[in-house]
Amino acid sequence: MKPVTLAACLLPLGGVLQGSAALALQHQPALHQQAGTPCPQALATRVLESTSLVQAPPQPGAPGYADRLATTPLGWPRLQHWCVWIEPTLPATRSGPAAADAVQRRWQGAVIAALESWKALVPLAVVADPEAAQVRIWRRLPPLARDGTGRPRASHGRALLRLVAVERHAGQWRLEPAVEVLIGPGQRAEALQATALHELGHAFGIWGHSDAPGDVMAPAPGPVPVLMPSERDRSTLRWLYAQPTAFGGRFVPPPASAQPAAP
């Protein structure tokens, strides 16, 4: 099964540098998980067949751009607490180019700054173990996607959604969104931060776009990067997190034999 991506979430591509796809990385980000945060490692994960975004029912009187959001067949894909993993930087070496190390550090600083902005609105913790995270942020350029006319389009960032049943405590399964966030490293710091802020908005449940260019969740960046959620972003998020959802609750997964292969 392929992860679901919000097709319109494409940011124009300028000059880019390929991000590392290494998995055996060492250096951890400066934003640390706090003691007692509920981010246990997954003991088992099952991808659900109902992974898809669907048009939400009409939302009369909803604030901001809440009436433009998509949902899933299992409800709004959001949690009351998120665990986030950031792809670490490669350790510096004598033979490694200094420019590549600077690119990594610029990318990581921008991602952490974006997380700090959302952390004021969404309870979250950064973890060192990707198996403890619902959101994983990768330093890599997203593959080409196609727009509404079928033409290929490049982007600096993309968020990909799967719906999963996760066993984090023995015998106890719960329903979770699992989001892979791809952020290409080849932008200046402010543009990187704006891209990360936008894609993390999707990851934390805002699967839709604003119709106002001054909002973080506008579909395309304006001439000045938006580096903080606007009041419309905030009101939309508050509305979303007030809606009932099955995500985060107990869940009985289908038999293992009925599971699709993980991508």
C-alpha positions in Angstrom: 0.0 0.0 0.0 1.3 3.4 -0.9 1.2 6.3 1.7 -1.4 8.9 1.1 -0.2 12.4 0.2 -2.2 15.6 -0.1 -1.7 16.1 -3.9 -1.9 19.9 -3.7 0.9 20.2 -1.2 3.6 21.0 -3.6 6.0 23.9 -3.1 7.9 25.3 -6.1 11.4 24.0 -6.5 14.5 26.1 -6.8 18.1 25.0 -6.5 18.3 21.8 -4.4 20.9 19.6 -2.8 20.0 15.9 -2.3 19.4 15.0 1.4 21.1 12.0 3.0 19.0 8.8 3.1 21.2 7.2 5.7 19.5 5.3 8.4 22.4 4.5 10.7 22.9 8.1 11.9 24.2 9.4 15.2 23.7 13.0 16.2 20.4 13.9 17.8 18.6 17.2 17.7 18.7 19.8 20.4 14.9 19.6 21.1 14.7 16.7 23.6 12.0 14.5 24.9 11.0 15.4 28.4 10.9 12.8 31.2 7.6 11.0 31.5 6.4 11.8 28.0 4.1 9.0 26.7 6.3 7.9 23.7 6.8 4.1 24.1 8.4 2.1 21.3 6.0 0.3 19.0 6.0 -3.5 19.7 4.0 -4.1 16.5 2.4 -2.1 13.7 -0.3 -3.0 11.2 -1.1 -0.8 8.3 -4.8 -0.4 7.7 -6.5 -0.7 4.3 -8.6 2.4 5.0 -5.6 4.7 4.5 -7.1 7.5 2.5 -8.2 11.1 2.7 -11.8 11.9 2.0 -13.9 15.0 1.8 -15.1 16.0 5.2 -18.9 16.7 5.7 -19.9 20.3 5.5 -18.7 22.4 8.5 -21.1 25.4 8.7 -19.8 28.1 10.9 -16.4 26.5 11.3 -13.6 29.0 11.9 -10.6 29.8 9.7 -10.4 27.3 6.8 -11.7 24.3 8.7 -14.4 23.8 6.0 -11.5 23.0 3.6 -10.0 20.1 5.6 -10.0 16.5 4.6 -10.6 13.6 7.0 -10.3 9.8 6.8 -12.9 7.0 6.9 -11.9 6.5 10.5 -12.2 10.1 11.6 -10.0 13.1 12.0 -6.3 12.0 11.9 -5.1 13.8 15.0 -3.8 12.9 18.4 -3.8 14.7 21.8 0.0 14.1 22.0 2.5 13.5 19.3 5.9 11.9 19.3 8.3 13.2 16.6 11.6 11.8 15.3 14.0 14.0 13.3 16.6 12.4 11.0 19.9 13.1 12.8 22.8 14.8 11.2 25.8 12.7 10.0 28.9 13.2 12.2 31.5 15.5 10.7 34.6 13.9 9.3 38.0 15.3 8.3 37.4 14.1 4.7 33.8 15.3 4.5 33.0 18.6 2.8 32.3 21.5 5.3 29.5 22.7 3.0 27.6 19.5 3.3 27.8 19.7 7.1 26.6 23.3 7.0 23.6 22.2 4.9 22.7 19.5 7.4 22.9 21.9 10.4 20.8 24.6 8.5 18.2 22.0 7.8 18.1 20.7 11.3 17.9 24.2 12.8 15.0 25.1 10.5 13.1 21.9 11.4 13.6 22.5 15.1 12.4 26.1 14.8 9.2 24.9 13.0 8.6 22.3 15.7 9.0 24.9 18.4 6.3 27.0 16.7 3.8 24.1 16.7 4.8 23.0 20.2 3.1 26.1 21.5 -0.2 24.8 20.1 0.2 21.0 19.9 1.6 18.8 22.7 4.6 17.0 21.3 7.9 15.6 22.2 11.0 14.8 20.1 12.3 11.2 20.5 15.5 9.5 19.6 13.8 6.3 18.5 11.9 6.4 15.2 9.8 3.4 16.4 8.4 5.6 19.2 7.2 8.3 16.8 4.0 8.9 14.9 5.7 11.7 12.9 9.1 11.0 11.2 10.9 13.9 9.5 13.5 13.0 6.8 16.2 15.2 5.3 15.4 14.3 1.7 13.8 15.8 -1.4 10.3 14.4 -2.2 9.9 12.5 -5.4 8.2 14.2 -8.3 4.4 14.3 -8.1 1.7 15.2 -10.6 -0.6 18.2 -10.4 -4.3 18.2 -11.4 -3.4 18.3 -15.1 -1.1 15.3 -14.9 2.0 17.3 -15.3 5.0 16.4 -13.0 5.8 19.0 -10.3 8.7 19.2 -8.0 8.4 20.3 -4.4 10.6 21.1 -1.4 8.4 19.3 1.1 5.7 16.7 1.4 3.8 14.9 4.1 2.6 11.3 3.6 -0.1 9.7 5.7 -0.8 6.1 6.7 -3.4 4.9 9.2 -2.0 2.2 11.5 -2.9 0.0 14.4 0.0 0.1 16.9 0.8 -2.1 19.9 2.8 0.1 22.3 1.9 -1.9 25.4 1.6 -5.7 25.3 -1.9 -6.7 24.1 -3.1 -3.1 23.9 -3.6 -1.7 20.3 -4.6 1.8 19.4 -5.4 3.7 16.2 -2.8 6.2 15.1 -1.9 8.4 12.1 1.7 7.6 10.9 3.2 10.5 8.9 6.4 10.6 7.0 7.5 14.2 6.4 10.1 14.8 3.6 11.9 18.1 3.7 14.6 18.8 1.0 17.6 20.5 2.5 18.5 22.8 -0.5 16.8 26.1 0.6 17.9 29.1 2.6 17.1 28.9 6.3 13.9 30.9 6.3 12.4 29.0 3.3 13.3 25.7 5.0 11.6 26.7 8.2 8.5 27.8 6.3 8.4 24.5 4.4 8.8 22.5 7.5 6.1 24.5 9.3 3.7 23.9 6.5 4.3 20.1 6.2 4.2 19.7 10.0 0.8 21.4 9.9 -0.4 18.5 7.7 1.3 16.0 10.0 -0.5 17.3 13.1 -3.9 16.9 11.4 -4.5 19.9 9.1 -5.0 17.9 5.9 -6.1 20.8 3.7 -5.0 24.3 2.6 -5.9 27.8 3.5 -7.2 30.2 0.9 -5.3 33.1 2.5 -1.6 33.7 1.5 -0.6 34.9 5.0 -1.4 31.6 6.6 1.1 28.8 7.2 -1.2 26.4 5.4 -1.5 28.4 2.2 -0.8 26.0 -0.7 2.1 28.1 -2.1 4.7 30.3 -0.4 4.5 34.1 -0.9 7.4 36.5 -1.4 8.0 36.6 2.4 8.2 33.2 4.2 5.5 32.6 6.8 7.3 31.5 10.0 4.6 31.5 12.6 1.0 30.1 12.5 -1.5 32.9 11.9 -4.7 33.4 13.9 -6.6 31.6 11.2 -4.2 28.7 11.4 -4.6 28.7 15.2 -8.4 28.9 15.1 -8.6 26.1 12.5 -6.3 23.9 14.7 -8.3 24.6 17.8 -11.5 23.6 16.0 -9.9 20.4 14.7 -8.7 19.3 18.1 -12.1 19.9 19.6 -13.7 17.4 17.2 -14.3 13.8 18.4 -12.0 11.1 16.8 -11.2 7.5 17.3 -7.5 8.2 16.8 -5.5 7.6 19.9 -8.1 5.3 21.4 -8.2 1.5 21.8 -8.5 -0.3 18.5 -9.0 -4.0 17.5 -6.9 -4.6 14.4 -7.9 -7.0 11.7 -6.1 -10.4 11.7 -2.4 -10.2 10.7 -3.1 -12.4 7.6 -5.3 -9.7 6.2 -2.7 -6.9 6.4 -1.2 -5.3 3.3 2.5 -5.2 3.0 4.1 -2.1 4.5 5.6 0.3 1.8 
